[in-house]
């Protein structure tokens, strides 16, 4: 039988979910520090154009990694279901198939990122003065893609069996390593913007090694035996069925965000630097969003596997109330302290103004994006990843792009771009609420609730 200490199917629902979610929060916090530290150090020690190159990286990185990371999420949901049901043989097959997929996908992502970064950056309308630094940063970053993928898959496996503390420890270690290497490469040796990406991939390789080492030494059914790492056809089909919708959702939404970034790029390097600085801050604001969305997926999947439908409903209510409240509290703080926060990245008044304007347009609507992400997490845990994919692609991609295309052509004002996010968050929240109202999980006839 699998380890019972990490089971989310027994005990107080709020305590279990918080105990699981808080380490994910700190994991995401330190993961967010990767790019934030890059931006802080690059912006202060190299300059505005280098900050623009690093600051515009998030959308493109998510575009290229979103599909693969979505498969990792699908694998985690599947393993959590097996773990809740106590199906050790299926856990073993799913874990080894997931690792095999990660090795292949990481290798492919490296080749795609290194070869096609210049073409993608050109399609994004990256200004000529920023292009050399952007190409260098992305190419160095994607040389370490396999480490990024393997860490994310390893963390997904650990979290799916209720262990969210180990990934947290590994990311803290890697993030501190990244800070030291960034200061050493950029501030001391003056190696340029490419060295910031090098520091990041060295740190991510460390976190991947620690996660895989933990899984290799585990005494439970999710232990990795490298001789058994291979594709199991049926298990791969199930992983892909659950994961590809989330991956497609991530990638296409990221494509929409790349188009948003392209519109921001049209306002010049100063706008790119200011908005890029805000995006780093926004990443921290979304930490409770991401941690509760993942916690809900794992919690619901384990409890559905154990047929604990009462706990599924209690977990849904707790997550869908707690996460938006936390996100909104952070949004109010960012709204109030935006000038100080943006100024930490760059002290140029125009850069600060762009970042503050973006923050004060968007920050008070964080409760909406939190609600949408948590609903998506609930549906993934229920084994219905196609529903959030359809809603988010229709709203966060099609409607967002249509709005920006029409509105910017009429009013060439960067504030029009900023409003794309709150408007589409509101629409998706309404659609998710309507769907879950009608499709809350209930026990089948003859099964105790």
N, C-alpha and C positions, 0 to 999 in steps of 0.2 A: 504493500500500500504506500502511496506517496506520503511525504511529510505532512503532518496535520497542523503544525504550528502556524503555517502561512495560509490556512484555509480561511476564506472569507464567508463561509457558509454557516458559521456559528458565532455566537457572541453578539454584543450590542452593535447594531447597524451603524450609528454615528461614530462610535469609537473605532470600529474595524475600518470604516471607510477613511476616517481621518488618519488613523495609524498607517494606512496604506498610502493615502494621498500626500501627506506631509513630506515624506522622503522624495516623492516624485516632484513636488514643488521645489525642493532644494536642488534636485537633479537638474530640473529645467532652469533654475536660477543660475547655476554655475555653467550650464551649457550656453545660456544667453551671454554669459561673461566672455565667451570666446570672441565673438564678433565685437562686443562692446569694448573690450580691452583693445582689440585691434584698432577700432575707430578712435578711441581716446588717445592712444599713444601715437598713431599715425597723424591724427589731426593736430596734435600739439607739437610733434617733433619733425614732421615732414611738411604739412601744409594743406591748404584747402583742396587742391586737385587730387591729392592722394586720399584725403578723407572722402571726397566724392566717389572715387573708385571703390573704396572699401564699403562706403555707405550704401551704394547701389547693389551690393552683392546678394542681399537676402533673397530677392525675388528670383534671380537667375539660379542660385543654388537650390532653392526649393523646387524650381521647375525641373531641374535635372535629377534631383534626389527624391521628389515627391512620390513617384510611382513605386520605387523600390521600398521606400519607408512604409508606404501603404500596405505592401505585401507583408512586411514585418508586423504591422498592426493586425492583419488578418491571421497570421500565424499565432500571434499572442492570444487572440480571441479563441481560436481553435484549441490551443493547448490549455487555456483556462477552463474551457468546457470539459475537456478530458480530465483535468485535475480535479474539478468539482465532482465529477462522476467516479473518480478513483480508477480510471482506465489507464494503467501504467504502460501497457504495450503500445497503445495509440500515442501516448506522450512521447515514448522513445522514437517511434517512427516520425512523428511530426517534428521533433527537435532536430534530428539528423537531416531531414529533408530541408528544413529551414536554413541550417548552416550551409548546406550544399548550394542552395539558391543564393545565399549571401555571397559566397565566394565567386560564383559566376557573375552575379549582378554587379558586384564591386569592381571586378575587372573590366566589364563592359562600360561602366560609368566613367572609369578613368580614361578610357580611350575616347569616349564621346566628348567629355569635358575638355580634354587637352586639345583635341583636333578642332572642335567646332566653337570654342569660346569666342574667337574673333568675329565669326559670322553672326552669332547670336547677339553679341554686343553691338554690332553694326545695325542689326534689325531693330534693336532697342533705341536707336538714335543717340548712342553715347557720343558726347562731344569729342572732337578730335583731340583737344588738350588733355582729356581724361583717358582716352583710349589706350595708350601704352601701359599706364599703371593698371588699368582694369584687366587687360589681357594677361599681364604678368601675374597679377593676384589670382585670377581664376585658374590659370594653368598650373601654378604651384599648388593651389588648394586641391584641384581635382587629381593631382598625382597621389594624394592620400585618400582617394575615395573608398578604397577597399576597407580601410580602417574605420571610416565613418559608417559604412554599411554594416560591418561585422559588429561594431559596438552597438548600433541600434538594434540589430537582430538579437544579440546576446542580452541586452537590457530587456527587450521585449519578452524573451523566454523567461528571464528571472522574474519580471513583474507579473507575468501570466500565472506563475505559481505562488504569487503573493509576496515575493521578496522584492520590495521596492527600496530597501535600505542599501543593499550591495551596490546597485547602479549609482546611487547617490554618493557613496564613498568614492567610487572610481572617478566620477565626474568632478568631485571636489579636488581630488588629487591632480587630475588632468588640467583643471582650470588654473590652479595655483602654478602648475608647471608652465602653462601658457603665459601667465603674467610675467613670470621670471624671464622666459625666453623672449617675449616681446620687448621687454625693457633692454635685455642684453643685445638682441639683434638690431633693434631700431634706434634706441636712445644711446647705447654705448658704442656699438660697432658701425652705426649709420649704414646699414645694409639695404635700406629702402623698403618699399611697400611689399615686395615679394617675400621678404623675410618675415613679415607679419603672418602671411599665409603659411610659411614654413613652420613657424612656431605653433600655429593652430594644428597642422596635420601631425606634427610630432606628439603633441598633447593628446590628440584623438587616437593615435596609434597606441599610446600608453593606456588609455581607457579601454580600448578594444582588447588589448592583451590581458588586462585585469579581469574583464568580464568573462572572456573565454577560459582563462585559467580557473576562475571560480566554477564554471560549468564543467570543466574537465575533471575537477577534484570533487564534485558533488557526489553524495552517497545515495542519491535518489534516482527516480526514473528519468529525470530530465538531464542526467549526466551525459556529457558529450564524450563519445568514444570515436576518435578521429578515423579509425579503421572502418567505422560504420557510416561515415558521412557519405551519403549518396542520395539520389533521387528515388523516392517511393512514388510511383505513378499516381496511385489513388490519393495519397496524402498530399502530393503536390497539387493535384486538381482541387482538393478541398481548400488548401491554403490560398491558392490563386483565386478561387471563387469568392472567398471572404475578403481577400486582400486587394485584388485589382480594382474593385469599385472605389475603395478608399484611396488607392494610389492614383487612379484616374482623376478622382476628385481633387486630390492634392496638386497634381501636375497642372490640370486645366485651370484651377483657381490661381495657381502660381503664374500660369500664362496670362491670365487676366491682370494679375498684379504687375507682370512685366510690361503689359500695355499701359497700365497706370504709370509705372515708372518711366516709360517712354514719353508720356505726356509731361511728366515732371522734368525730364531731361531737356525738353524743348524750352524750358525757362532758364537753362544755363547751369554752369557748375556751382554757382552760389546757392541756387535753389536745391540742387542735388545734395549739396553738403548739409544744408539746414534740414531738409526733409529726411535725409539719411540718418542724421543725428537723432531726429525724433523717432524714426523707426527702431533704433536701438533701444530707446527708452520704452517705446510701445511694447517691445518684446518682453520686457520685464513685467509690464502691466498684464500681459496675457498669461503669465505663469499660473495663476489660479484657474484660468480657463482650461489650459492644457492638462494640468494635473487632475482636475476633477473629471474631464472628459475621458482620460485614460483610466482613472480609477473606476468610473462608472462602467466602462466597457468590461473591465476585468471582473468587477464585483457582480455585475449582472450575468456574465457568461458563466462564472463559477456556480452561482446560485441556480441558474437554469439547468446546469449539468447535474446539480444535486436535487433538482425539482423543489427548490425552496422559493415558491412564487410569492409568498408573503414578504420575504426579504427583498425580492426584486422590486416590489412596489415601494417599500420603505426606503430603499437605497435611491430609487429614482427621485422621490420627493425631497430627500435630504440634499442630494447633489444639485438638483435644479433650483433650489432655494439658496443654498450656501454659496455656490460659485458666483452667480450674478451679484450677490451682495458684496463679496470680496472684490470682484472686478470693479464695481462701481465706486467703492471706497478708494481704490487705487486711482481710478480715473479722476476723482475730485482732487486728490493730492497732486497729480500731474498737472491738472488744469491750474492749480494755485501756484505751483513752483516751476512751471515750464521755463521761464527765462533762466533760472539758475541751472536747471538740468541741461538745457540745450547749450548754455554757455560753457559747460564743462568740456564739451567736445571741441568747440572753436569759439574764440572771442570776437570774431568779426560781427559787427552789428547787423549787417544784412543777413548773414547766415543764421544768427539767432532769431531774427524776425520771421524768417521763413519757417523755422522749426516751431516757434511759439504759435504762429498762426495755425499750423497743422494740428498741434496738440490741443489748442483751445477750440478747434472745430470738432474734433473727434472724441476727445477723452471722456466726455460725459455720457457717451453712448456705449461704453464698454460692457454694461449689463446685457445689452442685446447680443453682442458677439459671443459672450459667455453662455447665454441661454442656448443659442444656436449650436455651439460646439458641444455642449453637454447633451443636448438632444441627439446629436449625431453619435456621440459616444454611447448613449443608451441603445440606439438602434443597431450600432455595430455589435454591441454585446448580445443583443437579441438575435443576431445572425441575419440582420436586414441591412447590409451596407449599401444596397442599391438605392434605398430611399434617400439617405442624406446625400448620396452622390447626385441624384437627380435634382433635389432641391437646391443644393449649393451650386451645381453647374448652371442651372437655369437662372438663379438669382445673382450669385457672386461672380458669375462669368458673363452670361449672355446679357442680363439686364445691366450689369455694371459697365461692360464695354459699350453697350448701346447708349447708355446715358452719357458716358464720357465723350464718345465720338460725336454725338449730337451737340451736347452742351458746350464742349470746348470750341467747336467750330463756330458757335454763335457768340459765346462769351469767352475770349481768350484770357481767362483769369484763373490762377492756380487754385483759388478757393473752390472753384467748380470741381476740380479734381479731388480735393479734400473731402467734399460732401458725398462722393461716390460710396464711401464705406458706411457711414451711418444709415444712409437710405437703404442700402441692400441688406444690412444687418437687420433692420426693422422688418423688411418683407420676409426674410427667411425665418425670423422668430415667429411670426404669425403662422406661417405654413407648418413649421415643426410643431407648434402648440396644437394646431388643429389635427395633425396626424396622430400625435401621441394621445390626445384626448379620446380618440376612437380605437387605438391599438395598444393600450396598456396590457402587458402580459397577464394572463389569467391561467389558473390551473386547468388542465384538461378534465373532462368529466371522469370522476372516479379517482382523481389524484387530490389529496388534501392540499388546501391552500396554505 
